[in-house]
Amino acid sequence: MSTLLLTEPLLENYVQLPNAVAAGSKRVALADNLSVGGTTVSKGVMGEAVRYAHEHQVSIELVIAPRGGVSPYNDVEIKMMEADLLEAQQLGVDGVILGALTDQQQVDTEALTPLIAAAGGMSLTFSTAFDQIRPQDRGTAIDWLANQGFDRIWSAGNSTDRLADWTASKRLADSVGLTLVPTDVTVAEVAKISQQLDVHLIAGPAVIDL
């Protein structure tokens, strides 16, 4: 019996959404400005994307970030993210992808607390900011994220040895019931990485039956 491998393409704005749906994607993530890491799309794009996705029985997640680049975010940026989350909630977005770190590259619990509250009812995924956390601090970070209701963690893995990095992070995530989602995966890599890590959700290009 084949196992369904669900891949979640990260799309740049609404224009790519119809093609992803036509290709069979059942779950998509949406952002602007992917060249700088992804920023929040406009309210208008949010509304149309949700409408189109839900008409085609597709779940939609949004990257919530006020700018490209690494955190920490300042108080004004946190307010922007909170407002965007409330808009997303009202428009029926299924889930959000966000992250915030301190100057010490640890989870910014103070910044994330109001954002988690604003995202009530939507699934929570911690962004690839996770990769910037030192390996020795990741267990504490994952414990906190699990206690706050996060469902998944996106990770591009350490470029030196992505498989080893993903394996270590997945072990930590599994221990508290979180799902590690490998990202930045090419079409050619999807099946192999799925088998090596025993994962069935990858942030990648398409839906594939194994």
C-alpha positions as CSV (number, residue, x, y, z in Angstrom):
1,M,0.0,0.0,0.0
2,S,1.4,3.4,-0.9
3,T,1.9,6.1,1.7
4,L,0.7,9.6,0.9
5,L,3.6,12.1,1.3
6,L,2.1,15.5,1.8
7,T,4.3,18.4,0.6
8,E,3.5,22.0,1.4
9,P,4.7,24.4,-1.3
10,L,5.7,27.8,-0.1
11,L,4.2,30.1,-2.7
12,E,5.1,33.7,-3.4
13,N,1.8,35.6,-3.4
14,Y,-1.6,34.6,-4.9
15,V,-0.4,34.2,-8.5
16,Q,1.1,30.8,-7.8
17,L,-1.8,29.4,-5.9
18,P,-4.1,28.2,-8.8
19,N,-1.2,26.3,-10.3
20,A,-0.3,24.6,-7.0
21,V,-4.0,23.6,-6.5
22,A,-4.1,22.3,-10.1
23,A,-1.0,20.2,-9.4
24,G,-2.7,18.5,-6.6
25,S,-1.5,20.3,-3.5
26,K,-3.8,19.9,-0.5
27,R,-2.0,22.3,1.7
28,V,-0.1,25.4,0.8
29,A,1.8,28.2,2.5
30,L,1.9,31.8,1.2
31,A,4.3,34.7,1.6
32,D,5.6,37.7,-0.1
33,N,9.3,38.5,-0.8
34,L,10.7,35.0,-0.5
35,S,14.1,36.3,-1.7
36,V,14.5,37.9,1.8
37,G,12.9,35.0,3.7
38,G,9.2,35.8,3.3
39,T,6.9,38.5,4.6
40,T,3.2,38.7,5.3
41,V,1.0,39.2,2.3
42,S,-1.6,42.0,2.2
43,K,-5.1,41.7,3.6
44,G,-6.5,41.6,0.0
45,V,-4.2,38.8,-1.0
46,M,-5.1,36.9,2.3
47,G,-8.8,37.1,1.6
48,E,-8.6,36.0,-2.0
49,A,-6.2,33.2,-1.3
50,V,-8.4,31.8,1.5
51,R,-11.4,32.0,-0.7
52,Y,-9.8,30.2,-3.6
53,A,-8.0,27.6,-1.4
54,H,-11.2,26.7,0.6
55,E,-13.3,26.5,-2.6
56,H,-10.9,23.8,-3.7
57,Q,-10.7,22.0,-0.3
58,V,-7.1,23.1,0.2
59,S,-5.7,24.3,3.6
60,I,-3.8,27.5,3.6
61,E,-1.1,28.8,5.9
62,L,0.5,32.2,6.0
63,V,4.0,33.4,6.9
64,I,3.7,36.2,9.4
65,A,6.7,38.4,9.3
66,P,6.9,42.2,9.1
67,R,10.2,42.2,7.1
68,G,12.9,40.0,5.8
69,G,16.0,39.2,7.9
70,V,16.5,37.8,11.3
71,S,14.8,38.8,14.6
72,P,14.7,40.2,17.2
73,Y,11.6,42.2,16.3
74,N,11.0,45.5,18.0
75,D,7.7,46.4,19.8
76,V,6.3,48.1,16.7
77,E,7.0,45.0,14.5
78,I,5.3,42.8,17.1
79,K,2.2,45.0,16.9
80,M,2.2,44.7,13.1
81,M,2.4,40.9,13.4
82,E,-0.4,40.8,16.0
83,A,-2.6,42.9,13.7
84,D,-1.8,40.6,10.7
85,L,-2.6,37.6,12.8
86,L,-6.0,39.0,13.8
87,E,-6.8,39.7,10.2
88,A,-5.8,36.2,9.2
89,Q,-8.0,34.7,11.9
90,Q,-11.0,36.8,10.8
91,L,-10.5,35.8,7.1
92,G,-10.4,32.1,8.0
93,V,-6.7,31.2,7.5
94,D,-6.0,27.7,8.6
95,G,-2.6,28.2,10.1
96,V,0.4,30.5,10.5
97,I,4.1,30.2,10.3
98,L,6.1,32.6,12.5
99,G,9.2,32.8,14.6
100,A,11.0,35.3,16.9
101,L,14.4,35.0,18.5
102,T,16.3,37.1,21.0
103,D,19.8,38.6,20.4
104,Q,21.1,35.4,22.1
105,Q,19.4,33.3,19.4
106,Q,16.9,31.8,21.8
107,V,13.1,31.7,21.5
108,D,11.7,35.2,22.2
109,T,9.0,34.1,24.6
110,E,8.0,37.7,25.4
111,A,7.5,38.6,21.8
112,L,5.7,35.4,20.9
113,T,3.2,35.3,23.8
114,P,0.8,38.0,22.4
115,L,1.2,36.6,18.9
116,I,0.2,33.1,20.1
117,A,-2.9,34.7,21.7
118,A,-3.8,36.6,18.5
119,A,-3.5,33.3,16.5
120,G,-6.2,31.6,18.6
121,G,-7.9,28.9,16.5
122,M,-5.2,28.6,13.8
123,S,-2.5,26.0,13.8
124,L,1.0,27.2,14.7
125,T,4.2,26.4,13.0
126,F,7.6,27.8,14.2
127,S,9.5,29.2,11.2
128,T,13.0,28.3,10.0
129,A,14.3,30.8,12.6
130,F,14.6,27.5,14.6
131,D,17.7,26.7,12.6
132,Q,19.5,29.7,14.2
133,I,19.0,28.3,17.7
134,R,22.1,26.6,19.0
135,P,21.8,22.8,19.1
136,Q,22.3,22.7,22.9
137,D,19.3,25.2,23.3
138,R,16.9,23.4,21.0
139,G,15.5,21.0,23.6
140,T,14.4,23.9,25.8
141,A,13.0,25.8,22.8
142,I,11.0,22.8,21.6
143,D,9.6,22.2,25.1
144,W,8.3,25.8,25.3
145,L,6.8,25.7,21.8
146,A,5.0,22.4,22.6
147,N,3.6,23.9,25.8
148,Q,2.3,27.0,23.9
149,G,0.4,24.9,21.4
150,F,2.7,24.8,18.4
151,D,2.1,21.9,16.0
152,R,5.1,22.0,13.7
153,I,8.6,23.3,13.3
154,W,10.1,24.2,9.9
155,S,13.8,23.5,9.4
156,A,16.1,23.8,6.5
157,G,18.8,21.9,8.4
158,N,22.4,22.8,8.9
159,S,24.0,23.1,5.5
160,T,27.1,21.1,6.7
161,D,25.0,18.0,7.3
162,R,21.3,18.5,6.8
163,L,20.3,14.9,7.5
164,A,22.2,14.8,10.8
165,D,20.8,18.1,11.9
166,W,17.2,17.1,10.9
167,T,17.6,13.8,12.7
168,A,18.6,15.4,16.0
169,S,15.9,18.0,15.8
170,K,13.3,15.4,14.8
171,R,14.2,13.3,17.9
172,L,13.6,16.3,20.1
173,A,10.4,17.3,18.4
174,D,9.0,13.7,18.5
175,S,9.6,13.6,22.2
176,V,7.0,16.3,22.9
177,G,4.6,15.5,20.0
178,L,5.7,18.2,17.5
179,T,6.2,17.5,13.8
180,L,9.5,18.5,12.3
181,V,8.9,19.7,8.7
182,P,12.1,19.7,6.4
183,T,12.1,22.7,4.1
184,D,14.0,23.9,1.1
185,V,13.7,20.4,-0.4
186,T,13.9,19.9,-4.2
187,V,11.6,17.6,-6.1
188,A,14.5,15.1,-6.5
189,E,15.1,15.0,-2.8
190,V,11.6,14.6,-1.5
191,A,11.2,10.8,-1.5
192,K,14.7,10.1,-0.3
193,I,14.4,12.6,2.6
194,S,11.0,11.3,3.6
195,Q,12.3,7.7,3.8
196,Q,15.5,8.6,5.6
197,L,13.8,10.7,8.3
198,D,10.5,8.8,8.3
199,V,8.5,11.9,7.7
200,H,5.3,12.4,5.7
201,L,5.2,16.1,5.6
202,I,7.8,18.2,3.7
203,A,7.7,21.9,2.7
204,G,8.5,21.3,-0.9
205,P,7.2,21.4,-4.5
206,A,4.3,19.0,-4.9
207,V,2.1,16.2,-3.7
208,I,3.7,12.8,-4.3
209,D,2.4,9.2,-3.8
210,L,5.2,6.8,-2.7
